[in-house]
Amino acid sequence: MSSTLEPQGVKTVATCPLSIEINGHPRQLEVYPWTTLLDLLREQLHLTGTKKGCDHGQCGACTVLLNGKRINSCLTLAVMHDGASLTTVEGLAKDDELHPMQAAFVKHDAFQCGYCTPGQLCSAVGMTAEGRANTPDELREQMSGNLCRCGAYPNIVAAIEEAMPATREQLARNSKGEGQ
């Protein structure tokens, strides 16, 4: 347990057991009750793809998929998700094959500095699973919680549009237990 996560002046604090699947791998962890999911990923598990942007749920840099649904990991406590399945940007690709959304982001140059890209990717995969966005305007609306300070929005929308059919196919295969 990293002492950097324990507040100053606290001598002994009980940790909480946490059983969670992260990127397809079951994990048994001990976490402090105040540890956010974001801090667990970055500080304890060293999965640094998920970024800490605003730390207030306003930028989307920390977006991950919890049980297939996109959430801001900075706004939720890790202990609330015992038994859950979590996918970070590190878990999107399978073996040496990029996820269709990742491949489309590369093809369309849908990133510049890359800081927002992990959250954009997880959000785009989650949004595709939700099935509520089909037009460019709907995509922009549904992705509005993910900020890109470089302004790569047209490329991001183009990448998502291209990757949605393949992403939906992959989601359908995974829900049937195929191709996992």
C-alpha positions in Angstrom: 0.0 0.0 0.0 1.5 3.3 -1.0 1.9 5.7 2.0 1.3 8.6 -0.4 -2.4 7.7 -0.4 -2.7 7.9 3.4 -3.5 11.4 4.8 -1.0 13.2 7.0 -1.4 12.6 10.7 -3.4 9.3 10.3 -1.6 6.5 12.1 -3.6 3.4 11.3 -6.6 3.2 9.0 -8.2 0.0 8.0 -8.2 -0.9 4.3 -11.1 -2.5 2.5 -10.9 -5.6 0.4 -11.8 -5.2 -3.3 -12.3 -7.9 -5.8 -12.4 -6.4 -9.3 -11.7 -7.6 -12.8 -9.4 -5.1 -14.6 -8.8 -5.5 -18.4 -9.9 -9.1 -18.2 -7.7 -10.1 -15.2 -9.3 -10.7 -11.7 -7.6 -8.7 -9.0 -7.8 -9.0 -5.2 -6.8 -5.7 -3.7 -6.8 -3.7 -0.4 -7.7 -0.1 -0.8 -8.3 2.8 1.5 -12.0 3.8 1.7 -11.4 7.2 0.2 -9.4 6.0 -2.8 -11.0 6.9 -6.1 -11.0 4.5 -9.0 -8.7 6.8 -10.9 -6.1 6.9 -8.1 -6.3 3.1 -7.7 -5.6 2.7 -11.4 -2.7 5.2 -11.6 -1.1 5.1 -8.1 -1.6 1.5 -6.9 -1.8 -0.5 -10.2 0.4 1.8 -12.3 -2.1 1.7 -15.2 -1.3 5.3 -16.3 -3.2 5.4 -19.6 -6.2 6.8 -17.7 -5.4 10.4 -17.2 -6.1 12.8 -14.3 -7.3 16.0 -15.9 -9.5 18.2 -13.9 -10.2 15.7 -11.0 -13.8 17.1 -11.0 -15.5 15.0 -13.7 -15.6 17.9 -16.2 -13.0 16.9 -18.8 -13.4 13.2 -19.4 -9.7 12.4 -19.4 -10.3 9.7 -16.8 -13.1 7.9 -18.6 -13.1 4.1 -18.3 -15.6 1.4 -18.9 -17.2 0.0 -15.8 -19.3 -3.1 -16.6 -19.2 -1.8 -20.2 -20.6 1.6 -19.3 -18.5 4.8 -19.5 -17.8 6.6 -16.2 -15.5 9.3 -14.9 -13.1 7.3 -12.7 -12.2 10.5 -10.7 -15.7 10.7 -9.3 -16.2 7.3 -7.9 -14.6 5.4 -5.0 -12.9 2.1 -5.8 -14.7 0.3 -2.9 -18.0 1.0 -4.5 -17.2 -1.4 -7.4 -16.4 -4.7 -5.6 -17.2 -7.5 -8.1 -17.2 -5.2 -11.1 -15.5 -5.5 -14.5 -13.3 -2.5 -15.5 -11.7 -1.8 -18.9 -9.1 0.9 -19.3 -7.5 2.1 -22.5 -4.8 -0.5 -21.8 -7.5 -3.2 -22.1 -9.0 -2.2 -25.4 -6.5 -3.9 -27.7 -6.4 -7.7 -27.8 -2.9 -9.2 -28.1 -1.2 -7.3 -30.9 -4.4 -6.1 -32.6 -5.7 -2.6 -31.9 -9.4 -2.2 -31.0 -11.3 -0.9 -34.1 -11.7 2.4 -32.4 -8.0 2.7 -31.7 -7.2 1.9 -35.3 -9.6 4.5 -36.6 -8.1 7.1 -34.2 -4.7 6.4 -35.7 -6.0 6.4 -39.3 -7.8 9.7 -38.8 -5.1 11.4 -36.8 -7.7 11.9 -34.1 -5.3 13.1 -31.5 -2.5 15.7 -31.2 -1.0 15.8 -27.8 -2.7 12.5 -26.9 -3.6 13.5 -23.3 -7.4 13.2 -23.8 -7.1 10.2 -26.2 -7.5 7.4 -23.6 -10.7 8.9 -22.2 -11.9 9.7 -25.7 -11.4 6.1 -26.8 -13.1 4.6 -23.8 -16.0 7.1 -24.1 -16.4 6.3 -27.8 -16.5 2.6 -27.2 -19.0 3.1 -24.3 -21.1 5.4 -26.4 -21.2 2.9 -29.3 -22.4 0.3 -26.9 -25.2 2.6 -25.7 -26.4 2.9 -29.3 -27.9 6.4 -29.0 -25.6 8.2 -31.4 -25.6 7.6 -35.1 -25.2 11.0 -36.9 -22.3 13.3 -36.6 -24.4 15.8 -34.5 -25.4 13.0 -32.1 -21.8 11.8 -31.8 -20.7 15.3 -31.0 -23.4 15.6 -28.3 -22.7 12.2 -26.8 -19.0 12.9 -26.7 -19.3 16.4 -25.3 -18.2 15.3 -21.9 -14.7 14.6 -23.3 -12.7 17.7 -23.9 -9.8 18.0 -26.3 -7.6 21.0 -25.7 -5.9 20.6 -29.1 -9.2 20.8 -31.0 -9.0 17.5 -32.8 -12.8 17.2 -32.7 -13.5 16.8 -36.5 -10.9 14.0 -36.7 -12.3 12.3 -33.5 -15.9 12.4 -35.0 -14.6 11.0 -38.3 -12.7 8.2 -36.5 -15.8 7.3 -34.4 -18.0 7.2 -37.4 -15.7 4.9 -39.2 -15.2 2.6 -36.2 -18.7 2.3 -35.0 -19.8 -0.7 -37.2 -16.7 -2.8 -36.4 -17.0 -1.8 -32.7 -20.7 -2.8 -32.6 -19.8 -6.2 -34.3 -17.0 -6.7 -31.7 -19.4 -5.8 -28.8 -22.0 -8.3 -30.2 -19.4 -11.1 -30.4 -18.1 -10.4 -26.9 -21.7 -10.4 -25.5 -22.1 -13.9 -27.0 -18.8 -15.0 -25.5 -17.0 -15.2 -28.8 -13.7 -13.6 -29.5 -12.8 -12.8 -25.9 
